[in-house]
Amino acid sequence: MLLLRYALAEAVAGSAGGAAKTIATYPFDLATTRRECGLEAFAPLNEEINNWRDCYFRGLLTSLILVIPYALIFHFAYVLGASNIKSQIKKDLIGSAIGSLAASVVGVPSECAKKRIQLGATPRSALSGGISLFDGYLALLLRNVPYNSMNFGTFSLISRLVPNLPSAFAGAIAGLCTAAVTHPLDVILTRIQTSRLSTTRQRPSSLLQVALSLDFPSLFRGLFVRLLSYAPASLIFFSVFDPVRSVFYTALCLH
């Protein structure tokens, strides 16, 4: 019962932090997706998709709705999977990996739908993609498992090495480092998940095929915009996550 209360506090804090960072940095996320596909970041996609909401916030509402189930699964799996680990850094590394694997059942279709909407699909068509919503499953695992492990692990390490550093800034540094390392996989994932939007409606290529089809500069297309997004995203996430978690720890008598 105590463990479930810890999991609940983490899940609520994760949902709040995830929603806050999604709203605050969404234009950069949209720009990253479009740059990874070789499009202009904020240019109108066509004559019908040309207002400022579509240029900067297309798909935001869908992303916000899907943040909550992802955070719930991730943080419950994180707490329950790493409950017997004493070291906080090891707990963050292993727990985040377990959480990423468990939440992938929601994370893959969420990511796929979001990116298709960002590139012009309607929410209804994007969310009714059936099995195609799981395109890029392996690529997402290869990106998210190390990303979340490194992000939470680096955050804990920095917080331990520099105890007086505000958690938000430790989170920003962690986000910047992990975004740079995992960017090529993000490019590959985007190409796989949005390939069905092409005029030929082609089936997505495998992770290896996409990787081999891209030259080195293409693997880092959109990196600058992604870094502009992930540093503040991590800063915002941890600046919300930590105080909300503390409030729920107190409310649930977990301190």
Secondary structure, 3 states (H helix, E strand, C coil): CHHHHHHHHHHHHHHHHHHHHHHHHHHHHHHHHHHHCCCCCCCCCCCCCCCHHHHHHCCHHHHHHHHHHHHHHHHHHHHHHCCCCCCHHHHHHHHHHHHHHHHHHHHHHHHHHHHHHHCCCCHHHHHCCHHHHHCCHHHHHHHHHHHHHHHHHHHHHHHHHCCCCCHHHHHHHHHHHHHHHHHHHHHHHHHHHHHHHCCCCCCCCCHHHHHHHCCHHHHCCCHHHHHHHHHHHHHHHHHHHHHHHHHHHHHCCCC
